Amino acid sequence: MKRSIVALTVLLAFGATAAELQKRDNVFIENAANHAISIHDWDKAENSASTFPHAYKFTHSYKLNTSGVVPQEFKPVDLGLNKIVVSDIEGDINLETFLRERIKNHSLVVIKGDKILHEHYWNNMTPSSTHLDVSVTKSFTSLAAQKAVGAGKLDMDKKVIHYLPELKGTVWETATVQEVSDMRTSVIQPVSAHKSWDDRMTISQSYNSDTGVKDYPNGVSDYFPLVTEFKYSMGETYTYQCVNTEVLGKVVEKVTGENLADIIEVIFQDVGVENNAYLMADHAGGAMASGGLNAGTKDLARVGAMLLNDGKNYQGMQVISSAFIDSLFDGNELVRSAWTKSKEAALADGWYKDQFRLLNLDGHEILAMVGIHGQVVAMERSTGTVIAMNGGYPQTETPRMAISIFHKAIPAILKAAASK
């Protein structure tokens, strides 16, 4: 009990430890250039197999240290991945082949309660490798927001400008923090095919070099004033846009007085993870709230297990509010209605709430963190099963990827896990 009280005090303090800001790894970048991968194109799908396990080295980043709760160990039980089949254009295909060759999966961990049913690390990865998790990061930014809510520092129903008055005159002047968190702002940005962000935003974040330092000396915060228009009525439609998460991250930092990286570091520590993680940052030290996390695949699965355990780690310490997790599974009329007006509604019944998706897939209700190249943490509450995967699918935001992962691979894994 004494240990739990101390741990909760650390949680409320947010900044009990400090994530370490580090510069680009110029030696690594120079070596990548020798293999025809430059800082300007490291994130292109062509390079993903080589770069995604090392993505944080191409940018400024925060090192998230693991010192905290001892990681949970799991009892090995064989899922029999190579005996599972899914359908593809030539008929049934072995799931292992489907994952490796068709989805371009790099790693997969499946846990159920205290059992680990499967883990593999392909693409020269190991159990200690991190991997770019892209938009899985959004869910962690939401968890950080909920830490602020739990500490009485953040009211999600207040307007964004209550916390960030500098955003008056932008699209967020009329938006609540909750509408931002639910992606219900429908902001208008110049977005090219297969992207959910404005290239000016990534320039402001020094994602592909420091060419944006002159125009955006304060990083992504200097990009926000350029976003002044939205379509539909505020709060009406779910439109997936990365800039909303960046705003949410800045709200969290404002109300807590802490760097987003520090808060996420504490969440990882209180869950109990094995490997240091990294959160990419802009040149001004601003954490990339919408897509900068680099973490170990089994550690992502441990976070998923915590969420399925009503927000408690395996030792029983409350890490995230159980009421918040219930709200993700329950949804509400606002997010249900907003989903029906989105392009994702054609792929699955569900909703998007607080940077998580709730998806109904082949009889399974799945809470999911999702990244655009095949990075997923899928959680089935009814069975306590967590599927964590990282990958480098060669194109973003395509129906083919969504169908392959969510309508084929995940239901097949869950069906096989049901008897374990």
Secondary structure, DSSP 4 states (H G I P E B T S, - for coil): -HHHHHHHHHHHHSTTS-PEEE---HHHHHHHHTTT--TTTTTSGGGHHHHGGGGGGGSEEEEE---SSPPPP-EE----GGG-EEEETTEEEEHHHIIIIIS-EEEEEEEETTEEEEEEE-TT--TT-EEE-TTHHHHHHHHHHHHHHHTT---TTSBHHHH-GGGTTSGGGS-BHHHHHTT---B-----TT-SS-HHHHHHTTTTSSTTTTT-TTGGGGTGGG---B-SSTTSS----HHHHHHHHHHHHHHHSS-HHHHHHHHHHHH--SS-EEEEE-TTS-B-TTT-EEEEHHHHHHHHHHHHTTTB-TTS-B-S-HHHHHHHHH--HHHHHHHHTSGGGGT-EEEEETTEEEEEETTEEEEEEEETTTEEEEEETTTTEEEEEEE--SSSS-HHHHIIIIIIIHHHHHHHHTT-
